[in-house]
Amino acid sequence: MKILFSARDALWPEYKPALEAEFARLNLSVELTRDTSDPGSIDYIIYAPARDDDDLSVYKNVRLIQSLWAGPDKLLKNPTLTQPLARMVEPGMTQTMTEFVLGQVLYHHLHTQDFVTMPKDDWRWDWGPPLANTRTVGFLGAGALGTACAAVVHQVGFITIGWSRGPKPDAPMQVFHGAEGLKSVLEQSDILVLLLPNTTATENVLNAETLALAKPGVAIVNAGRGEAIDDAALLAALDSGQVRSATLDVFRQEPLPANDPYRSHPRVLVTPHVAAETQAATACVFAAENIARDARGETPLHLVDRSLNY
Ligand code: NAP
């Protein structure tokens, strides 16, 4: 079995030995290659494109493209991608996202942004943080990452609820769905965490109308995709106080331009798409096992549904 590793050159020294070790552990005889000169001989691709215009149509015998990324949106923009695509879900990335989200939930829960921007001669005693168990954190996106983050946030004491595309009766928290479900989550949440994929259905989920349904003074953490937020509406809601503060890790345009209004807003914390990164050691375990599943004739995990774009 021949597997092409198609990613930035810098990743190869770390991924090569880790993937080789995993395939050996699985007793799979594989040839891992970086050589693209004989595309018809490639069976699988482990993929994190170094460029936007790869021609994937030449890989006619590829059975699965295993992405190293959680979000499939950028890959799906490539019209030559027709092979089955699996996105990355691995415990290392989940752990980093969990740590980021927990940190940001506490940041807003504790009104930390106020103290960061407080005048140096100010010493106020008019506010103390409420208990976490009196505050609700709503997760827009209750998938692999949203569910894992919610579990840790709940462990600290917060009430957690979620919103997904379909019902999730077996989820460990109450998960709403549909437009009415979104309204319920917005009305109940003191802090909203967005972990939605970028699809036509999730674009501008937070807009002037939905932001008006939220609890006055809600805080927002967006670690999913920038397209989920109507930026003009969020800026207006921040200025009116309807939204108290926000952490934004993802944007329609990345890098976020230096003159973007988010950069200078006193109640916005901008982070440069750092919430969660694929961790090579654990990603190699998942990638190798998913390829092995396919080789055994089983359906790979976390296949992207082209009709839904995630
Ligand atoms: P996932 O497992 O596919 O979960 C996506 C969640 O969004 C699911 O609960 C899904 O509902 C829900 N959803 C999709 N469309 C919806 C709609 N129209 N209405 C309501 N809910 C909808 O994905 P994940 O692994 O948790 O990752 C989520 C996103 O995080 C990725 O797509 C990526 O864009 C982003 N991400 C960002 C970073 C970063 O560093 N900032 C890192 C990794 C990932 P169902 O459960 O009903 O399908």
Residues whose N, C-alpha, C, O or C-beta is under 5 A from the ligand:
A	BS01	NAP	A70 G71 P72 G141 A142 G143 A144 L145 G146 W163 S164 R165 G166 L195 L196 P197 N198 A201 T202 A223 G224 R225 D249 H273 V274 A275 A276 Y310
